[in-house]
Amino acid sequence: MTSATRELLTGSDVSVTSIACVGDRPSSALELIGSSQYELCLVRSGSFLLRGSVAGGREVEVFADPTVCLFGAPEHVVEVTHPRPGGDLDTCIFLSEDVLATLGGVTGLPALSPRTRDVSWLHRRLLVLCSAEDTDSLAVEEAAIALFVAALAEAEPGRWTAGRPGARARRRLADEARAALVADPTISRVVDLAAMLGCSPHHLSRLFREQTGYALAQFRTALRIELALERLMQGENSLARVAADLGFADHAHLTRTMRRTLGETPSMLRALMVSHRGSASRRGTAVATSGVWPAHVPLPPVT
């Protein structure tokens, strides 16, 4: 068997990898899995038999196929056997010990859990996010952590569903997250935001959606769009500068996101603002907008 690896999300705390093993005959090999991190492996096609210390140092023998979730602990040597030709294609999510500790602990992980409808849907949603034209690392990280926890919860529900804080505490944490994103809309990792707020990334993602109706990535995109519009209204003439300041990959990323969100490009919206300002000036009235637009501010073309 030969293997090919493709990084879908890179990071020291959360990463996602696609691994393809290809071969025209059955095979068996010793492999070091998990590196220094904990792993969730979801087989997308094919199958394999795994023998060795998969999780928590326990000796196990498990058969992995597209109906189960396989967990791995750091730096354990296992024997992987492909009983049939054709190999397998897998999605692997890796979490650091620090991140897993915030989710419920690093000891006693299961070797396997069933792949339920919810887990399957979260897996496919993660793959869609990873393949998007403008991959949003915050959205991918949220989805990866949610998938890892959902798979674990199937094996041991009580452990991975922490007690809920009071309503006031939940609202306060959501407000603190919003304030942090407003102050720095370039934040791109849910792990970093959770560390700033002193909570687990999964708890933050779940609570934020509950309190605001937004996923973190959705809120940040809406926020970035509003901040970009305000910058344009205040006379900013460089979309490249706006994009860089707000955390977009580039000018084109900002344009695509604004078109997808509002149905118009920044240049078209800016032209509309200019048109309305001209009409208001001729009437001698102020422009009613979501932001302040002083009459003396020039309106250079958007670049």
Secondary structure, 3 states (H helix, E strand, C coil): CEEEEEEEECCCCEEEEEEEEECCCCEEEEEEECCCCEEEEEEEEECEEEEEECCCCCEEEEEECCCEEEEECCCEEEEEEECCCCCEEEEEEEECHHHHHHHCCCCCCCCEEECCHHHHHHHHHHHHHHHCCCCCHHHHHHHHHHHHHHHHHHHCHHHHCCCCCCHHHHHHHHHHHHHHHHHCCCCCCHHHHHHHHCCCHHHHHHHHHHHHCCCHHHHHHHHHHHHHHHHHHCCCCCHHHHHHHHCCCCHHHHHHHHHHHHCCCHHHHHHHHHHHHHHHHHHCCCCCCCCCCCCCCCCCCCC
